[in-house]
Amino acid sequence: MEAIPAPEISVGVRNFAARAPADWRHVLDQARAADEAGIDRLFVADHLVFGRDLSAYADPASGGVTGGVQPTGPDGEWLEPLTTLAAMAAVTRRVKLATNVLVAPLRQAVLLAKTATTVDALSHGRLELGVGVGWQETEYRAVGVPFAERGRVLDETLDVCRALWTQPEVAWTGRGFELDGVHMMPKPARPGGVPVWLGGRAIPAVARRLARHGVGWIPWGVTPGTVAGALARMRSLVEEQGRDFATIRVSYALPTVVDRGALDLARMFADVPELIARGISDFRTLARIPPEHAAARDLLAELNARFREAADDRR
């Protein structure tokens, strides 16, 4: 496993919109701006389709989060995330490119492995896959995957991806498919394959996947008041699986604080030193970015500088 890096700042680019923009080019302009501004990681979200009823997003029993509100209606515009990251790879040089999170069980395992390694090759090893099981049964019905089996399908998908990424020849009998001594090239840039982050709560199933496959954890539904308890719980669960939790990166969704129409970066980053001390190494924000390249670069350069100052303030 790789050593835990210095604290990083990750920025979400909205590959979705409530209404169709005149042009999606701003997504690539924002990616270029983040690359130039020194942002560590860009992330995009995932949905294939929506049903009419989005209430499950606020239902923890279905995989949602209490009080959660989906950012668009059922007719919102959503770009497919891996395709979007491939386009971003073409206009950037150094920033990491991630999903947050990809509903991986909706993709057939071999196709996902091939798509991911293609984006990884085109980006010179900058892809990171954040994966989870999602919350919307309609999406699962749309691709013919049983919603009740989503956890098992994710386990198999991750196992197959890892095998295809790391083994010269793979034999596998899976759900509705068979690999009979197949070869898949190219391999990802890193020997262990594309880095995988696991999204979800501090529960045994997520901990098991994290211990087996994950370089990082994306906590779901964590608040400033619950983060300490979630970290303690996941640490215990992962170590029960025989994995040292200190080898796992942990992300945290920063609050977006706006004062008089501008981001209040001091308040957004106020808790960063304490969170670093608790073991958080990746700080993620979905603050709105100007669509124009120059304005986005200026804002992101300021955001990056203020984050570095907060991360260095560990007294």
VEXDREN-2710 file (C-alpha; in Angstrom, 1 decimal):
% VEXDREN-2710
k/r/px/py/pz
1/MET/0.0/0.0/0.0
2/GLU/1.1/3.6/-0.7
3/ALA/2.0/5.9/2.1
4/ILE/-0.7/8.3/3.2
5/PRO/0.1/11.6/1.4
6/ALA/0.1/15.1/2.7
7/PRO/-3.4/16.6/3.1
8/GLU/-5.1/17.2/-0.3
9/ILE/-7.8/19.4/-1.6
10/SER/-10.4/18.0/-4.1
11/VAL/-12.9/19.9/-6.1
12/GLY/-16.1/18.7/-7.6
13/VAL/-16.9/19.7/-11.1
14/ARG/-20.7/19.6/-11.7
15/ASN/-21.2/17.2/-14.5
16/PHE/-24.9/17.8/-13.9
17/ALA/-27.4/20.6/-14.2
18/ALA/-31.0/21.2/-13.4
19/ARG/-31.5/22.5/-17.0
20/ALA/-29.4/22.0/-20.1
21/PRO/-26.6/24.6/-20.4
22/ALA/-26.0/26.2/-23.7
23/ASP/-22.7/24.4/-23.9
24/TRP/-20.9/21.8/-21.7
25/ARG/-17.5/23.2/-22.5
26/HIS/-17.3/25.0/-19.1
27/VAL/-16.7/21.5/-17.5
28/LEU/-13.4/21.3/-19.4
29/ASP/-12.5/24.9/-18.8
30/GLN/-13.0/24.3/-15.0
31/ALA/-10.8/21.2/-15.2
32/ARG/-8.0/23.2/-16.9
33/ALA/-8.4/25.9/-14.3
34/ALA/-8.1/23.4/-11.4
35/ASP/-5.1/21.8/-13.0
36/GLU/-3.3/25.2/-13.3
37/ALA/-4.4/26.3/-9.8
38/GLY/-2.7/23.4/-8.1
39/ILE/-5.8/21.5/-7.0
40/ASP/-5.0/17.9/-6.1
41/ARG/-8.0/16.1/-7.4
42/LEU/-11.2/16.7/-9.5
43/PHE/-14.3/14.6/-9.0
44/VAL/-17.5/14.0/-10.8
45/ALA/-20.8/12.3/-9.8
46/ASP/-22.8/9.5/-11.4
47/HIS/-26.4/8.7/-12.4
48/LEU/-27.5/6.9/-15.6
49/VAL/-31.2/7.4/-15.4
50/PHE/-33.8/8.6/-12.9
51/GLY/-37.3/7.4/-12.0
52/ARG/-40.1/9.9/-11.2
53/ASP/-39.8/9.4/-7.4
54/LEU/-36.5/10.6/-5.9
55/SER/-37.6/10.3/-2.2
56/ALA/-35.2/7.3/-1.6
57/TYR/-32.3/9.8/-1.6
58/ALA/-33.5/10.9/1.8
59/ASP/-33.9/7.3/3.1
60/PRO/-30.9/5.7/4.8
61/ALA/-32.6/2.3/4.5
62/SER/-32.3/2.6/0.7
63/GLY/-28.7/4.0/0.7
64/GLY/-29.7/7.7/0.9
65/VAL/-29.0/10.2/3.7
66/THR/-31.4/11.7/6.2
67/GLY/-32.7/15.0/4.8
68/GLY/-30.8/14.6/1.5
69/VAL/-32.1/16.4/-1.5
70/GLN/-31.1/15.3/-5.0
71/PRO/-29.5/18.3/-6.8
72/THR/-31.7/18.0/-9.9
73/GLY/-35.2/16.6/-10.7
74/PRO/-35.7/13.4/-12.6
75/ASP/-35.3/15.4/-15.9
76/GLY/-31.9/16.9/-14.8
77/GLU/-29.0/16.8/-17.2
78/TRP/-26.2/14.3/-16.2
79/LEU/-23.0/13.6/-18.1
80/GLU/-21.6/10.0/-17.8
81/PRO/-18.6/10.4/-15.4
82/LEU/-16.0/8.2/-17.0
83/THR/-16.5/9.7/-20.4
84/THR/-16.3/13.2/-18.7
85/LEU/-13.0/12.3/-17.0
86/ALA/-11.6/11.1/-20.3
87/ALA/-12.4/14.5/-21.8
88/MET/-10.8/16.2/-18.8
89/ALA/-7.7/14.1/-19.2
90/ALA/-7.2/15.6/-22.6
91/VAL/-7.1/19.1/-21.3
92/THR/-5.1/18.6/-18.1
93/ARG/-1.6/17.4/-17.1
94/ARG/-1.3/16.7/-13.4
95/VAL/-4.6/16.9/-11.4
96/LYS/-6.0/13.5/-10.3
97/LEU/-9.4/12.5/-11.9
98/ALA/-11.9/10.8/-9.7
99/THR/-15.5/9.6/-9.4
100/ASN/-17.4/10.5/-6.3
101/VAL/-19.0/8.1/-6.5
102/LEU/-19.5/5.7/-9.4
103/VAL/-22.5/3.3/-8.9
104/ALA/-20.2/0.5/-10.0
105/PRO/-22.8/-2.4/-9.9
106/LEU/-24.6/-0.7/-12.8
107/ARG/-21.7/-1.4/-15.1
108/GLN/-20.8/-4.9/-16.3
109/ALA/-17.5/-5.8/-14.6
110/VAL/-15.3/-6.4/-17.7
111/LEU/-16.6/-3.3/-19.4
112/LEU/-15.9/-1.2/-16.3
113/ALA/-12.4/-2.7/-16.0
114/LYS/-11.6/-1.9/-19.7
115/THR/-13.1/1.7/-19.5
116/ALA/-11.2/2.5/-16.4
117/THR/-7.9/1.3/-17.6
118/THR/-8.4/3.2/-20.9
119/VAL/-9.0/6.5/-19.0
120/ASP/-6.1/5.6/-16.8
121/ALA/-3.8/5.2/-19.8
122/LEU/-5.0/8.4/-21.5
123/SER/-4.4/10.3/-18.3
124/HIS/-1.0/8.8/-17.6
125/GLY/-2.2/7.1/-14.4
126/ARG/-4.3/9.9/-12.9
127/LEU/-7.6/8.0/-12.6
128/GLU/-9.1/7.1/-9.2
129/LEU/-12.4/5.2/-8.9
130/GLY/-14.7/6.1/-6.0
131/VAL/-17.4/3.5/-6.0
132/GLY/-20.6/2.7/-4.1
133/VAL/-23.9/0.9/-4.4
134/GLY/-26.1/4.0/-4.8
135/TRP/-29.7/4.5/-3.6
136/GLN/-32.0/4.3/-6.6
137/GLU/-33.7/1.0/-7.4
138/THR/-35.0/2.4/-10.7
139/GLU/-31.4/2.6/-12.1
140/TYR/-30.8/-1.0/-11.2
141/ARG/-34.0/-2.2/-12.9
142/ALA/-33.0/-0.1/-16.0
143/VAL/-29.8/-2.2/-16.5
144/GLY/-31.2/-5.5/-15.3
145/VAL/-29.3/-5.8/-12.0
146/PRO/-31.3/-6.9/-8.9
147/PHE/-31.3/-4.0/-6.4
148/ALA/-31.4/-6.5/-3.5
149/GLU/-28.1/-8.0/-4.7
150/ARG/-26.2/-4.7/-5.3
151/GLY/-23.7/-5.4/-2.5
152/ARG/-22.8/-8.8/-3.9
153/VAL/-22.6/-7.4/-7.4
154/LEU/-20.2/-4.7/-6.2
155/ASP/-18.0/-7.3/-4.5
156/GLU/-17.8/-9.3/-7.7
157/THR/-17.2/-6.3/-9.9
158/LEU/-14.3/-5.1/-7.7
159/ASP/-12.8/-8.7/-7.7
160/VAL/-13.0/-9.0/-11.5
161/CYS/-11.6/-5.5/-12.1
162/ARG/-8.7/-6.2/-9.8
163/ALA/-8.0/-9.5/-11.5
164/LEU/-8.1/-8.0/-15.0
165/TRP/-5.9/-5.1/-14.0
166/THR/-3.2/-7.2/-12.3
167/GLN/-3.2/-10.7/-13.8
168/PRO/-1.9/-11.6/-17.3
169/GLU/-4.7/-14.1/-17.8
170/VAL/-8.0/-14.4/-16.0
171/ALA/-10.5/-17.2/-15.5
172/TRP/-13.7/-16.4/-13.8
173/THR/-17.3/-17.6/-13.7
174/GLY/-19.6/-14.7/-12.6
175/ARG/-23.2/-13.5/-12.6
176/GLY/-24.2/-14.0/-16.2
177/PHE/-20.7/-14.0/-17.7
178/GLU/-17.6/-16.2/-18.0
179/LEU/-14.0/-15.4/-18.4
180/ASP/-12.2/-18.4/-19.9
181/GLY/-8.5/-17.5/-19.8
182/VAL/-8.9/-14.0/-21.1
183/HIS/-6.3/-11.3/-21.6
184/MET/-7.0/-7.6/-21.1
185/MET/-4.5/-5.0/-22.1
186/PRO/-3.3/-2.3/-21.4
187/LYS/-2.9/-2.7/-17.7
188/PRO/-3.3/0.4/-15.4
189/ALA/-0.2/2.5/-14.7
190/ARG/0.1/1.4/-11.1
191/PRO/1.0/-2.3/-10.3
192/GLY/-2.1/-2.7/-8.1
193/GLY/-4.5/-1.4/-10.7
194/VAL/-6.6/1.8/-10.7
195/PRO/-6.9/3.1/-7.1
196/VAL/-10.3/2.4/-5.6
197/TRP/-12.0/4.5/-2.9
198/LEU/-15.1/3.0/-1.2
199/GLY/-18.1/5.2/-0.5
200/GLY/-20.5/4.4/2.3
201/ARG/-21.2/4.3/6.0
202/ALA/-19.1/2.8/8.7
203/ILE/-20.8/-0.6/8.5
204/PRO/-19.3/-4.1/8.2
205/ALA/-20.0/-4.6/4.5
206/VAL/-18.2/-1.3/3.5
207/ALA/-15.4/-2.1/5.9
208/ARG/-14.9/-5.5/4.3
209/ARG/-14.7/-4.0/0.8
210/LEU/-12.4/-1.2/2.1
211/ALA/-10.0/-3.6/3.7
212/ARG/-9.9/-5.8/0.6
213/HIS/-9.8/-3.2/-2.2
214/GLY/-9.6/0.3/-1.0
215/VAL/-6.9/2.9/-0.9
216/GLY/-9.4/5.3/0.6
217/TRP/-12.8/5.8/2.2
218/ILE/-15.5/8.3/1.3
219/PRO/-17.8/8.5/4.3
220/TRP/-21.5/8.9/3.4
221/GLY/-23.8/11.1/5.5
222/VAL/-21.1/12.2/8.0
223/THR/-21.5/15.6/9.7
224/PRO/-19.1/17.6/11.9
225/GLY/-20.9/16.1/14.9
226/THR/-20.6/12.5/13.8
227/VAL/-17.2/12.4/12.0
228/ALA/-15.3/11.3/15.1
229/GLY/-17.6/8.5/15.9
230/ALA/-17.7/7.3/12.3
231/LEU/-13.9/7.2/12.1
232/ALA/-13.6/5.3/15.3
233/ARG/-16.3/2.8/14.2
234/MET/-14.6/2.3/10.8
235/ARG/-11.2/1.9/12.3
236/SER/-12.5/-0.9/14.5
237/LEU/-14.3/-2.6/11.6
238/VAL/-11.4/-2.4/9.2
239/GLU/-8.9/-3.7/11.8
240/GLU/-11.2/-6.6/12.5
241/GLN/-10.6/-7.5/8.8
242/GLY/-6.9/-7.5/9.4
243/ARG/-6.1/-4.2/7.7
244/ASP/-4.2/-1.3/9.4
245/PHE/-6.6/1.6/9.2
246/ALA/-3.6/4.0/9.1
247/THR/-2.9/2.7/5.5
248/ILE/-6.3/4.0/4.3
249/ARG/-6.9/7.6/3.2
250/VAL/-10.1/9.2/4.4
251/SER/-12.0/12.0/2.7
252/TYR/-14.3/14.6/4.2
253/ALA/-16.9/16.7/2.5
254/LEU/-16.3/20.4/3.5
255/PRO/-19.3/22.6/4.1
256/THR/-19.8/25.4/1.5
257/VAL/-19.9/28.7/3.4
258/VAL/-21.0/31.8/1.5
259/ASP/-20.9/35.3/3.0
260/ARG/-22.4/38.2/1.0
261/GLY/-22.2/36.3/-2.2
262/ALA/-18.6/35.1/-1.9
263/LEU/-17.1/31.9/-0.5
264/ASP/-16.0/32.3/3.1
265/LEU/-12.8/30.2/2.9
266/ALA/-11.7/30.9/6.5
267/ARG/-14.9/29.4/7.8
268/MET/-14.9/26.6/5.3
269/PHE/-11.4/25.5/6.4
270/ALA/-11.6/26.3/10.1
271/ASP/-11.8/22.7/11.2
272/VAL/-9.1/21.4/8.8
273/PRO/-6.3/21.2/11.4
274/GLU/-8.4/19.2/13.8
275/LEU/-9.7/16.9/11.1
276/ILE/-6.2/16.2/9.9
277/ALA/-5.3/15.3/13.5
278/ARG/-8.2/12.8/13.4
279/GLY/-6.9/11.1/10.3
280/ILE/-8.6/12.9/7.4
281/SER/-6.2/13.3/4.4
282/ASP/-8.5/14.4/1.6
283/PHE/-10.8/17.4/1.8
284/ARG/-13.6/17.6/-0.8
285/THR/-15.7/20.6/-1.8
286/LEU/-18.6/21.0/-4.2
287/ALA/-18.5/24.8/-4.0
288/ARG/-19.7/26.5/-7.2
289/ILE/-16.9/27.4/-9.7
290/PRO/-17.3/30.1/-12.3
291/PRO/-17.8/28.7/-15.7
292/GLU/-15.2/30.9/-17.4
293/HIS/-11.6/29.6/-17.3
294/ALA/-9.9/32.7/-16.0
295/ALA/-12.4/33.4/-13.2
296/ALA/-12.3/29.7/-12.2
297/ARG/-8.5/29.6/-12.1
298/ASP/-8.4/32.7/-9.9
299/LEU/-11.0/31.4/-7.5
300/LEU/-9.4/27.9/-7.3
301/ALA/-5.9/29.4/-6.8
302/GLU/-7.2/31.4/-3.8
303/LEU/-9.1/28.3/-2.5
304/ASN/-5.9/26.2/-2.8
305/ALA/-3.7/28.7/-1.1
306/ARG/-6.1/29.2/1.8
307/PHE/-6.4/25.4/2.2
308/ARG/-2.6/25.0/2.3
309/GLU/-2.4/27.6/5.0
310/ALA/-5.1/25.9/7.1
311/ALA/-3.5/22.5/6.6
312/ASP/-0.1/23.8/7.8
313/ASP/-1.7/25.4/10.9
314/ARG/-1.5/22.3/13.1
315/ARG/-0.8/23.6/16.5
END
